[in-house]
Amino acid sequence: MKKHCFTLDLINDSALIKDYKEHHKKVWPQIESSIKSAGITSLEIYLVENRLFMIMEVNDNFSFEKKKQMDLENPKVQEWEQLMWTYQQAMPSAKKGEKWMLLEKIYDLA
């Protein structure tokens, strides 16, 4: 089991942040199914101010390339991603079109 952590900012607007949180109380079943079928076994999102942190645990069958291709071929995932861009903003150092940025692990107590 591997763990990946990501970050992304929300638009710094309290009403938009509230809406974003509401969407994540009822994530579409097709989105959750897509996440699981890609080999993601656990996914958590945390929020502080307008900064999001996502912790994702994956099985041995997971690959970022496979997940990206699956997402591109899934109209419901594309619809969800377009909706989420209403609330999200890229990190200052993100490349064009890049959303969630992979965090570098710099310490592990274990």
C-alpha positions as CSV (number, residue, x, y, z in Angstrom):
1,M,0.0,0.0,0.0
2,K,1.4,3.4,-1.0
3,K,0.3,6.8,0.2
4,H,0.4,10.0,-1.8
5,C,-0.4,13.5,-0.5
6,F,-1.5,16.5,-2.6
7,T,-2.4,20.1,-2.1
8,L,-4.7,22.6,-4.0
9,D,-6.2,25.9,-3.2
10,L,-9.8,27.0,-3.2
11,I,-10.9,30.4,-4.3
12,N,-10.7,32.4,-1.1
13,D,-14.4,33.2,-0.8
14,S,-16.4,31.9,2.2
15,A,-19.6,31.2,0.2
16,L,-17.7,29.2,-2.5
17,I,-15.8,27.3,0.2
18,K,-19.1,26.4,1.9
19,D,-20.5,25.2,-1.4
20,Y,-17.4,23.1,-2.0
21,K,-17.7,21.4,1.4
22,E,-21.4,20.7,0.7
23,H,-20.5,19.0,-2.6
24,H,-18.1,16.7,-0.7
25,K,-20.8,15.7,1.7
26,K,-22.6,14.0,-1.2
27,V,-20.0,13.1,-3.8
28,W,-21.6,11.6,-6.8
29,P,-21.6,7.7,-6.7
30,Q,-20.0,7.6,-10.2
31,I,-17.1,9.6,-8.9
32,E,-16.6,7.3,-5.9
33,S,-16.8,4.3,-8.1
34,S,-14.2,5.7,-10.5
35,I,-11.9,6.4,-7.6
36,K,-12.2,2.9,-6.3
37,S,-11.8,1.2,-9.7
38,A,-8.5,3.1,-10.3
39,G,-7.0,1.3,-7.3
40,I,-7.5,4.0,-4.7
41,T,-8.4,2.3,-1.4
42,S,-8.6,5.4,0.8
43,L,-9.0,9.1,0.1
44,E,-9.3,11.9,2.6
45,I,-9.4,15.7,2.0
46,Y,-8.7,18.2,4.7
47,L,-9.2,22.0,4.6
48,V,-7.4,24.9,6.4
49,E,-8.5,28.4,5.3
50,N,-8.6,28.0,1.5
51,R,-5.9,25.3,1.2
52,L,-6.8,21.7,0.7
53,F,-4.7,18.6,1.5
54,M,-5.6,15.2,0.1
55,I,-4.2,11.9,1.4
56,M,-4.7,9.0,-0.9
57,E,-3.7,5.4,-0.3
58,V,-3.5,3.1,-3.3
59,N,-3.1,-0.6,-4.1
60,D,-0.3,-2.1,-6.2
61,N,-2.5,-1.8,-9.4
62,F,-2.7,2.0,-9.2
63,S,-0.8,4.3,-11.6
64,F,-1.2,8.0,-12.2
65,E,-1.2,7.4,-15.9
66,K,-4.0,4.8,-15.7
67,K,-6.1,7.1,-13.5
68,K,-5.6,10.1,-15.8
69,Q,-6.7,8.0,-18.8
70,M,-9.7,6.6,-17.0
71,D,-10.8,10.1,-16.0
72,L,-10.4,11.5,-19.5
73,E,-12.7,8.7,-20.8
74,N,-15.4,9.1,-18.2
75,P,-17.9,11.9,-19.0
76,K,-19.2,12.0,-15.4
77,V,-15.7,12.5,-14.0
78,Q,-15.1,15.3,-16.5
79,E,-18.4,16.9,-15.5
80,W,-17.4,16.7,-11.8
81,E,-14.0,18.1,-12.5
82,Q,-15.5,21.0,-14.4
83,L,-17.8,21.7,-11.5
84,M,-15.0,21.6,-9.0
85,W,-13.0,24.1,-11.0
86,T,-15.7,26.6,-10.1
87,Y,-14.3,26.5,-6.5
88,Q,-10.6,25.6,-7.1
89,Q,-7.7,27.6,-8.1
90,A,-4.3,26.3,-9.2
91,M,-1.3,26.7,-6.8
92,P,1.0,29.5,-7.9
93,S,3.6,27.1,-9.2
94,A,1.2,24.8,-11.0
95,K,1.7,24.1,-14.7
96,K,-1.2,25.0,-17.0
97,G,-4.2,22.7,-16.3
98,E,-2.6,21.2,-13.2
99,K,-4.8,20.9,-10.2
100,W,-3.8,18.8,-7.3
101,M,0.0,19.0,-6.8
102,L,1.9,16.0,-5.3
103,L,3.6,16.9,-2.0
104,E,7.2,15.8,-1.3
105,K,7.5,13.7,1.8
106,I,10.3,15.2,3.9
107,Y,9.8,13.4,7.3
108,D,8.5,10.1,8.6
109,L,8.5,9.3,12.4
110,A,8.5,5.6,11.6
